[in-house]
Amino acid sequence: METITAEPYFELMYLPFEEGAPLPRFRDSVGRQEDMPEGFVLYYTNQCPFTAKYVPILEEMAKARNAVFQSVHIQTREDAQNAPSPYTTFSLFYDGQLVTHEILSEKKFDKILADKGV
């Protein structure tokens, strides 16, 4: 078995079924940070029903604390394939760096806001 990695901790494990088979890979967009806006950027899909509940709550919390926050609702296969994280259900970035792909409750997001000085 072979492993391909992408920052910060994603792994893609594969076992080729035939010699010379093309290697799987992460898309070039994974980890792309140079064109991401400053502040919080949340990429999410409707794959998990909790995103519908928590995304608006997080948006309101950020707004109440004057934090720069942008949510990007991934709705197409192409959007998901070109996302900056291979985990598209929920990926929160801050200043271009992945913070978490865990769906956040208010308490957890409040801690992240405090840790970032917001």
C-alpha positions in Angstrom: 0.0 0.0 0.0 1.2 3.5 -0.9 0.4 6.9 0.6 0.1 10.3 -0.9 -0.1 13.3 1.5 -1.4 16.9 1.4 -0.9 19.6 4.0 -1.6 19.8 6.8 -2.5 16.1 7.5 -4.5 14.5 4.8 -3.5 11.1 3.5 -4.6 9.3 0.4 -3.8 5.5 0.6 -4.0 3.4 -2.5 -3.2 -0.2 -3.6 -2.6 -0.4 -7.4 -4.4 -3.4 -9.0 -2.1 -3.5 -11.9 1.5 -2.4 -12.6 1.8 1.0 -14.4 -1.7 2.1 -13.2 -1.9 5.9 -12.9 -1.2 7.2 -9.4 -4.1 8.8 -7.6 -3.4 12.4 -6.5 -4.8 15.3 -4.7 -6.0 18.1 -6.9 -3.7 21.1 -7.3 -6.3 23.2 -5.5 -5.7 21.3 -2.2 -3.7 23.5 0.1 -3.9 26.5 -2.3 -3.7 29.6 -0.1 -2.3 32.4 -2.1 -5.7 33.6 -3.5 -7.8 33.0 -0.4 -9.1 36.1 1.3 -8.0 37.1 4.8 -10.1 36.2 7.8 -12.3 33.2 8.1 -13.4 31.3 5.0 -15.7 28.3 5.5 -16.2 25.8 2.7 -19.1 23.5 3.2 -21.6 21.2 1.6 -25.1 19.9 2.5 -23.6 16.4 2.9 -24.1 16.6 6.7 -27.4 18.0 7.9 -25.7 19.9 10.8 -24.0 22.3 8.4 -27.5 23.8 7.6 -27.9 24.5 11.3 -24.4 25.7 12.2 -23.2 27.8 9.3 -25.7 30.6 9.9 -24.9 30.5 13.6 -21.2 30.8 12.9 -21.8 33.7 10.4 -23.8 35.6 13.1 -21.2 35.0 15.8 -18.4 36.3 13.5 -20.5 39.3 12.5 -21.2 40.1 16.2 -17.5 40.1 16.9 -16.6 42.1 13.7 -14.6 39.1 12.4 -14.1 38.8 8.6 -16.1 35.7 7.7 -17.0 34.3 4.3 -18.9 31.1 3.7 -18.6 29.2 0.5 -21.4 26.7 -0.2 -20.1 24.0 -2.4 -22.9 22.8 -4.6 -21.4 21.1 -7.6 -18.9 18.4 -8.3 -16.6 20.9 -9.9 -16.7 23.2 -6.9 -15.9 20.2 -4.6 -13.0 19.0 -6.9 -11.5 22.5 -6.9 -11.9 23.2 -3.2 -8.7 24.0 -1.1 -9.4 21.0 1.2 -10.1 17.4 0.2 -12.7 17.3 3.0 -15.4 19.4 1.6 -18.2 18.7 4.1 -16.9 21.4 6.4 -13.4 23.1 6.2 -12.7 26.3 8.1 -9.7 28.4 7.1 -8.2 31.5 8.8 -5.9 33.7 6.8 -5.4 30.9 4.3 -4.5 28.2 6.8 -6.8 25.3 7.6 -8.1 25.6 11.1 -10.4 22.5 11.2 -12.7 20.3 9.2 -14.8 19.5 12.3 -18.3 20.9 12.2 -18.2 23.5 15.0 -20.7 24.2 17.7 -21.0 27.7 19.1 -18.7 26.9 22.0 -16.0 25.5 19.8 -16.2 28.5 17.4 -16.1 30.9 20.3 -12.8 29.3 21.4 -11.4 29.6 17.9 -12.4 33.3 17.7 -10.8 33.9 21.1 -7.6 32.1 20.1 -7.4 34.3 17.0 -7.9 37.4 19.0 -11.3 38.3 17.7 
